[in-house]
Amino acid sequence: MILHSTDEVDRARKNVGRYEWARDLADRAIAASQDYVERSDEELWSLVTGQQVPRGIHVNPDLGCPTCRRRCL
């Protein structure tokens, strides 16, 4: 899965070099990610919940839960 195209990544990198707002945004993102960067792969995998945890991917915020019909926030 690709979240950003090569052009988007290139543009972001150029913006960081050109604009203070982009540099500040990048610095904040890097600082916020440090806790995860410093973890091992095993630690990161341990953060992923198993398949036994119920998911809400089929919940429609406008129509509610398809199973119990309860309104969702």
matplotlib code that plots the C-alpha trace (Angstrom):
import matplotlib.pyplot as plt

x = [0.0, 1.4, 0.2, 2.0, 3.2, 6.8, 5.9, 4.2, 7.2, 9.6, 7.4, 7.3, 11.1, 11.5, 9.0, 11.0, 14.1, 12.2, 9.6, 9.8, 6.3, 7.1, 10.4, 8.4, 5.8, 8.5, 10.4, 7.2, 6.4, 9.9, 9.8, 6.4, 7.7, 10.9, 9.3, 8.4, 11.7, 13.6, 11.5, 12.5, 10.4, 9.3, 8.0, 6.2, 4.5, 3.4, 1.4, -0.8, -4.0, -5.1, -8.0, -10.1, -10.6, -13.9, -13.5, -15.8, -15.1, -18.7, -20.2, -21.8, -21.9, -25.1, -27.0, -25.5, -24.3, -25.6, -25.9, -27.5, -28.8, -27.3, -26.4, -22.7, -20.8]
y = [0.0, 3.4, 6.3, 9.0, 9.1, 9.8, 13.3, 14.0, 12.9, 14.9, 18.0, 17.5, 17.2, 20.4, 22.2, 21.2, 22.8, 25.9, 26.8, 27.2, 25.9, 22.7, 22.3, 22.8, 20.2, 17.7, 18.3, 17.7, 14.5, 13.2, 14.1, 12.4, 9.2, 8.8, 6.4, 4.0, 4.5, 3.4, 0.2, -3.2, -5.0, -7.4, -4.6, -3.0, -6.3, -6.7, -3.5, -4.9, -6.3, -9.8, -10.9, -11.7, -7.9, -6.8, -4.3, -1.4, -1.3, -1.9, 0.7, 3.6, 6.8, 7.9, 4.6, 3.1, -0.4, -3.0, -5.6, -3.9, -0.8, 1.4, 5.0, 5.6, 8.8]
z = [0.0, -1.0, 1.1, -0.9, -4.5, -5.3, -6.5, -3.2, -1.2, -3.4, -3.0, 0.8, 0.9, -1.2, 1.0, 4.2, 2.6, 1.5, 4.1, 7.9, 8.4, 6.6, 8.6, 11.8, 10.8, 9.9, 13.1, 15.1, 13.2, 13.7, 17.5, 17.9, 16.2, 18.2, 20.7, 17.9, 16.1, 19.2, 19.6, 18.2, 15.6, 18.3, 20.5, 17.6, 16.7, 20.3, 20.0, 17.2, 18.6, 17.6, 15.5, 18.7, 19.2, 17.7, 14.9, 13.8, 10.1, 9.1, 11.4, 9.7, 11.8, 10.0, 10.1, 13.3, 14.0, 11.5, 14.2, 17.2, 15.4, 18.1, 17.1, 16.8, 17.7]

ax = plt.figure().add_subplot(projection="3d")
ax.plot(x, y, z, "-o")
ax.set_aspect("equal")
plt.show()
